[in-house]
Amino acid sequence: MGDLHGCFNEALDLLAKCGVTSSDRVIFIGDIVDRGPDVAKCVDLAMKHECVLGNHEDRHLSYVRDKQVPQSGSHFETHKQLRPEHYEYFKSLPLKIALPEHNLVVVHAGLLPWRPLAAQDPYHLLHAQMVRPYDDEMKPSTKTKWPSKVKDETGWTFWANLWYGPERVVFGHTTLSKPLLTDNLAGVDGGCCHGRELWALDVDAWKITSVKARKQHDVGRGTQPKTYLIYDDIHTW
């Protein structure tokens, strides 16, 4: 299931629409906190199933490590809801979950396409978006940037454009205008907290199920929701 970001009611809607039972395996893609209203409920729900670490959970762990308290915005609202057991849960979360029976791996954000899975850096598993295969010295690049940062730069592309396996990858983090579903990729962040949709992938059927957001939540930076990226014309999609 894609990034919850505090959208607990939509998560219940989607679990019900998928017909999930106690015998089914449910994996959340990370970023279950911030932006939406029901952060603690979302964490409690994830604790009943499985989840990979998202960059937002990692950020809240960094607040604890640095003995800081976020002062405003959705991070502050999340801080007010989180309990000590939630932080311990975040510490326990893996960066990836492998499903070898499906030749599949679940990560939060993405990968550097020219590195094998075992050699991936945690930073890219949590943050990867736009990548460039080589830096200015024609060495393998380790940079990743937000899409808004590369509009006028050449040589950058979304990491998924360059991923050809051998593993199939399921990821969230980047809001998509429609589900990305190819032979070796599934992008499942439908931007629910932005008033869009929440998506879940049935791995056996390789099919996306969706529900509409009940409300637009992420309006903290202005009157419009913060939508990181809407893709419609990436060449491999």
N, C-alpha and C positions, 0 to 999 in steps of 0.2 A: 504494500500500500504506500502511495506517495506521501509527500511531506504533509504532516497534519497541521503544524503550526497552531496548536490550540483549538482546532476545529473538531471538538469532541462529538457533537451531535451528528455532523456529517460522517464521521468515522463509524458511528453506530448505524447510520443509514446505509453506508456502503457495505459493512459486514452483513447486514440483513439482506441487502440486495444480492450479494454474492452467495447467500445461503450457507454461510460459514457455520460449521458445527464444532463441537469439542474435539472431534477427531482430526480436524483440519490443521495444517501448519500455516500460521500467519506470521509474516515478516514485515516489519515497518522499516521504511527506507531512511529513517533519521529525520532531524529537524522536526521533532514533535513539540518543541517549545517555541515561545515568542509569537507575537503578532495577534494571534487569536485569543479568545476570552478564557478558555478552559484548559489551561496548560497542565495543571496538576491532574486533572481527570485524564488527559491524554497520556501522561507519563504512567499513571496507574494502569491504564489500558495496555500500554506497550509492555509493562512489567508482567502481564499475564501471557504474553506471547514471546516473540523474538524481535530484535531491532538491531540495526547497525548504528554506530555513532554518527551523528550529523555535526556540521560545523557550529550550529547553534548550541547544541549540548556541550561541545568542546569549549565554546566561548564561556559558558557559565562555569565550567570547571576551571577555566583560567581566572575568573573572578575570585574563586575560592583560593587557588594557589597564590594569587597576588594580594589576597586579603583586601579585595576591593568590593564595593557595592555599586552596581549601575545606578546612575542618578536620575534617569528619566527614560521615557519611552517604553516600548514593549519589553525591553530587557529588565527594566525596573519592575514592571507588572509581573513578569515571570518570576523574578527574585522573590516577590512577596508570596507567591503561591508554592514555591518549591520547598520541600521538606528535606531533612537530612538524609532520609533513605533514598530520595531521588538522586542526590549527588552521588551516593554510593552506587546506585544503579548505573548512572552515566559512566562512572569509572570502570564498570564491568563490561561495557558494551564493546564489541569487536568492531574493527574497521571494515571488515568484509565477512560475508557468510557464503561459503561455497556449497553448492548443491551438485555434487559430482554426478548424481544419477541423471541430471538434466544438462550436464556440461555447462553449468551456469554459476555465476558469482554475483552477489548483491553488494553494491557499494553505495555510498551516499551520493557522491558527486561525479566521479569519473576516474580516468586513468590517463597516463601518458601512453599513447598508442604504440610507440616504438620500444616500450619496455615490457618484458614479460611480467605476468601477474605477480610473481614472487619478488620482483625487484621494485615494485611501486613504492613511492614515498607516501607516508601518511598524509602529508599536506595535499597531495593531488587527489587522494581518495576522498578527502573532505571538501576540496575547493575547485577541482579542475573544471574549467569552462573553455575559454578560447586558448588555443595553443599554437605554437609555431615550431615546426620540426627542428630548425636550426637557428642558432643565434647569429649575431653579426660576424662572428669569427668562424661560421660554418661548423660549429660544434653542436652536439645534441643539446637542445634547449630544455630547461627545466621550468620555464616561466609559464604562468597561466594568468589570464586577465579577464576582467568583466567584459562582456560584449560592448558596453558603452565606451570602453577605453581603446577599442581597436577600429573604430569606424573609418578612420582615415589612414590606417596602417595596412601595408600589404603583407602577405605571407601568413596571416592568422586565419584559423578556421576552428569551428567547434570540434572538440576532441573526438566526438563520435563519428565524424566524417572519415577519420583515419583508422578506426578500429575494425579489424577484420578477423578477430579471434586469436587463438582457437576457441577461447571461452565465450559463451554468451554473457552479456553484461546487462544487469538491471540497475537503473540508477534514478535518482531524483535531483534535487538541488536547483536545476535550471527549469524555470517555468516554460512550458511549451504550449503552443496554440492548439495542438492536437497531439494525441499519443504518438510517440515514436515507436514503431514496432516493425523491426526487420528480422531477418534470419538470425542475427547475432546481437541485437540490441533491443532494449525496451526502456524508454524514458517515461517515467510515471508521475512527474510533478505537474499536476493540472492547475496549480495556482488557486487552490481552494480559499486560502486566506485573502486573496485578492478579489473574491467574489466570483471566481470562475468554477472549477470543478475539482473533485477529489477522485483519483483513479486507483484501481487495483488491477494487478495482473494475475490471471489464472495461469500458472506456469505450465500445467498439464495441457490445457487447451491453447496456450499462447494467445490469450484474448484479454482485452481490456474491458473492465466494467467501470462505469462512472456514475456519480451523483452530482447534482448541482449544489453549489454553496448556498446555505440558507441566508447568508449575509456577507457583505463585504467588510472585512475587519481591518486590513492593513492600510490605514489612511493617516498614519502618524506624521508623514512628511509633507502633507498638503491635502488638497481635496480629492486627489486621484490616488488609487492604490499603487503601491510600489510593485511593478511587475518587471522582473529582471530581464526577461528575454522572451520574445514571441517569434518563433521560427515558422515560416511557411514555405520557404523556397531553398532550404539547404539541399544540395544536389543529391544526396544519398537517401533522402527521406521520401 
